[in-house]
Amino acid sequence: MPLNYYIWLSTALFVIGVLGVLYRRNAIIIFMCIELMLNAVNLLLVAFSAYHGDGSGQVFVFFIMAVAAAEVAVGLAILIVIYHNTRTTDINVLNKLKW
């Protein structure tokens, strides 16, 4: 399969993720869109790694997945605290948390 297909698929996934972060107001969906963007980058790194014949891209993917797991753990913990205080996951309601 040509490398261009992977580039176009990764670009489409990344753009869908960016649009989801920009236009959605639910915090859980925003986290899913961030994960979609990270997976688009992972797909591209693996495709370039396979195209060049080395494994350096796969090492980067491993570290990105580890950082993504930590991001989800911390983000969901913050989201649970916010939900406990406001009873919603809408990020527009977070203005009430200002001093």
N, C-alpha and C positions, 0 to 999 in steps of 0.2 A: 504494500500500500504506500503511495507517495507521501512524502512528508507534508505536502501542502494540505492534505486532508486533516491531518492532526492539528496543523496551525489554525485552519478555519474552525474546526470543532472546538478547540481550546479558546479561540477568540469569541465564539458564540456563547460558550458557557460563561466566560468571564464577563461579557457584556450583560448577560441575563443576571448575573450576580450583582453587578454594579447598579443596574436598574432596580433590582429588588431592594438594595440598601438605600437607594435614593428615594424611592416612592412608597415603600411600605412603612407602616407605623407600628407594627407588632414586633416586639423585641425578639421573639423566638424566630420569626421569619427572617429578620435581619441577621441573626446568627447563622441560620441555614444558608443565606445568600453569601455570607462571608466564607463559609465552608465551601460553597460552590466555586467561589473565586480561587480559593486555595487549591482545590482539586483541579481546576483548569490549568493552573500553573504546574501542578504535579504532572498532569498529562503531557504538557509541553516539554517538561524536563526529561521525562522518560522517553518521549519520542526523539528528542535531540540526542539523548544518550544512546539510544539504539541506532540512530542514523550515523553517529560518529564511531560507534563500536567500543566505547569505553563505559565504565560504570559510575562515573562521577555524578551524573544527573540523578542516578538512583540513590546515591548517598544524600544528596540535597533533599530528595523527596522524603527520605526517612526523617531528617531533621524537621522538615516542614510539617510532617504528620505529628511529630512529637510536640511541636509548638502549638499546632492546632488543637491537640487534645488538652493541653494546658489552658489554652484560651477558652475552650468550651467549659472546662471545669470552673474556672474563675468567673466567666461570664454568666453561667447558669447560677452560680452561688449569689452573685450580685442581683440577678433577676429574681431569685427567690426572695431575697430581702426586700427588694422593691415591691414585689407582689404582696408580700406580707404587710407592708405599710400602706399601699394604695389600692389593693384588690383589683389591679388591672396590669396588663403588660403593654399598654399603649404608651409609646415614648413621649407623646405630647403632654401626658399627664405629669411627666417628671418636672415640669416647671413649678409645681407645687412644692418641690423639695428644696427650692431656693430659700435663702434666709430672708 
